[in-house]
Amino acid sequence: METLFTSKVFATETIQLGQTRETIVRGGRDKFALLPKAFDGIKQIGVIGWGSQGPAQAQNLRDSLAGTDIRVKIGLRAGSSSMAAARQAGFTEENGTLGEMYAVIKESDMVLLLISDAAQVEHYKEVFAALKKGAVLGLSHGFLLGHLESVGEQFPAGVNVIGVCPKGMGPSVRRLYVQGKEVNGAGINCSFAVEQDVDGRATDQALGWAVAVGAPYVFKTTLGYEYRSDIFGERGILLGAVHGAAEALYRNFVMEKGMAEEEAFIATVENITGPLSKTISHDGIISVYNNLDAEDKKIFERMYSAAYHPAFDILMEIYDEVSCGNEIRSVVLAGRRFTRYPMGKIDGTRMWRVGEKVRAKRTGAPKVNPATAGLYCAVMMAQIDLLIEKGHCLSEVCNESVIEAVDSLNPYMHFKGVAYMVDNCSTTARLGSRKWAPRFDYNIMQQALTDFDGGKAADSSLVDAFKNHMIHAVLATVATMRPSVDISLSE
């Protein structure tokens, strides 16, 4: 899918990715002077919600727009427990930057609806009714579009509807922005979408929003493609698949290979979040394979061959469940249950308790385990292949399958474990991870590890397809636009 566009405000460039061309905008602090022009006519940006994305985007927008006459104001439910956190971040009633949700919507020229997906479905009619005539409605996820499509409804006429979707959890959006205060281009990549453009300004409004939250590069998609890739990706390699794959492999190493528990954790989770993520982030997926010696390459090839098809089967099911609306309905229904049945812990198994000991004694990066590398790369490549098959642009494919995993999410699992990674994400992501991680665990245990342990030979055609895949050249191009600093986590 070619995603070409023009901008009246920002410099654009067209890049070649595989056989397609994409127009992109490079962000950076040197672009902040253009923001008033991008937001021409907008005097107040109302940020509604204080969940995963709300705090990060509101603070980044406020900092990027400092010195302009554009105000960023938080809107929350009256009596919300998040009011205190917003005040601590400097948004207060006294300085006019904090108010009741619907009051803020009614007075804002641009409304960024960042409440949970389930809450959007519960309240969108009231939100639409409160919008000013000619306002801009901004979303950071296409979930609401998916719901509207499923019930035969539409966004209100007479307003621009745009999406800016950071390819990382909210805390990463803020942390990299702060880390990059002295480094141009530090942040999280964003996709943008224009669902409705009633005055010809929607594209630049979306680009301004993306640049203001710190995106080092911005690419175009549609809200329909975005919600499919995003909900799918969270259930896949970004959260659910990496969790399930690690659990299955850890048990296999302990029970079938006789590894000590700490050694098995290092060979699985520490491998994924350490050397594998670092290598993929800086040098691409193929470098994981190329860096192995001859014997380890044989192990990688056998595991890759054993894991690719079982992973693809689950990923295909997830994509279908997202596309037909089942996952969206599941999230909405779960939201209604939360008051009685909140989500439980996901890091209480033996492996994650062992992980606490390993992290406490960590001294450096471990040697790459070729079986873990083969499994992780197989799941990642299966996700890449499925998204390409479904017509997603290659920037979206790379960000939802690779960049978000290694640059935004895995560092949190490396720092404090799987729950810290998953539970810093949106409710939709948290639900998806809990639901699909066990499916990956089971499928990998039943099929991939059974074939690998049984000595099944590598599939040479599958291995050749991996080694010669066009995604490696695409990632090399996209890597030139990665964040200018690596995320740094500390207590």
C-alpha positions, 0 to 999 in steps of 0.5 A: 500500500502506497501512503503518499501525502503532502503538507503545507507546514512540514517538509516531507520526503518520500522513501522507498520501502520494498516495492512501495513508496511512502511519504514521511515527516521527520520530527524533532525539536527543530520543528517545534517552531512550526507547531503554531502554523500546524495548529492554526485556529486552535487555541485550546487542546483538550486532552481527555483521560489520564491512562497510559497515553494521556499523561505522556501526550499531555505533558509532551504537548505542553512542553512542545507548545511552551511560549505559544498561545495554545493551551493544553488542558486536561479533562477528567471525570468529576471526582476522578482519582486521576485528578491528583496525578494530573495536578502533580504533573502541573495541570491545575484548576487554578492555572486553567489547565484542568477541568471536568471532562465534558466542560473541557470538550465543549470549550476545546478547539481540538479534543484528544480522546485518550480515555480507555477504549471501553470507556470510549464505546460507553461515552462516545455519543455524549462526547460527540454531542459536546464537541464544538462546531468545527472542532478537531477530534483526535484519537490515538487508536482506531478502536472507536472506528472499529466499534462504529463500523460494527454498529453501523454508526459514523463520526459526527459530520462537520468535524475533522477526525484524525488519528495520531498513534504512538508506536509505544506505551505511554510511559515510553512516549514521555520517557524518551521525550524527556531523555531527548531534551538535549537530543533532537529526534528522541521519541516514539514513532507515530502513525497518523490517519485522517478519517474526516477532513472538512476544511483541508487542514486535518493532515497538518493538524495530525502532523503537528500533534505527532511532532509535538508528542516527540515522534522522530518519524511520522508515517501515514496509515488509516484508522482501519488499518491502525486498529487492526495492526495495533490490537493484533500486534499487542496480542502477538509479538509485542505482548501476548506472543513474547510472554507465551513463547518465553513461558513455553521455552523456559519450562522446556529448558528446565523440564526437558533439557535439565537446565537450572532455573536461573540458567533457563531464565537467562536463556529465555527472557534475558536473551529476548530482552537483552542481546536479541532486542539490542541487536534487532533494534540497531542492526535488524533481525537478520543480524541475529542469525548472521552473528551466530557460529555455524553450529548455532545457526543449525540450531536456529534454523531448526527452531525457526522452522519448527516455530514459524507455522504454529505461530502463524496459525495463532496470529492468523486467528488473532487477525481474523478475531480483530477484523470481524470485531470479536476482540473489540466486543471482548474488550467492551464486555470486559470493561463492564466486568472490571468493577467486580472482577479486576485483572489479576497478576500475570507474573506469579509463576515460577519463572517470573519469581526466578526472574526477580533473582536473576535481575538482582544479580545481573552483571551483563548481557548473556550469550545468545541462545540459538534456540531462543533466537530461532523461536523469537525471530520465527514469531516476529517474522510470522507477524511481519508476513501476515501484516504484509499479506493483509496489505499494511504499509511497511512502516506500520509492519515494521513498527507494529512487529519490530520497533515497538517491541525492541525499543519500547516494550521489551525494555520494560520487561527487562527492567521489572518483568512481564507484568511491568511491561504489560500493565503499563499499556492500555486496558485493551493491550493488557486484556489481549496479552492475558487472553492470547499468551496462553494460546501461544504457550500451548501451541509452541509447546505442543507443536514447535518444541515437540518437533524441535526436541524430536530432531525434525530437520530444518525446512530449507525453503523456510530458512531461505525465505527468512534469509532473503526476506525484503524486510531486512532491507526495509528495516535497514532504511527505517533504522535510520529514523529510529529514536536518537537515544535508547530508552533508559529505565531506572527506579 
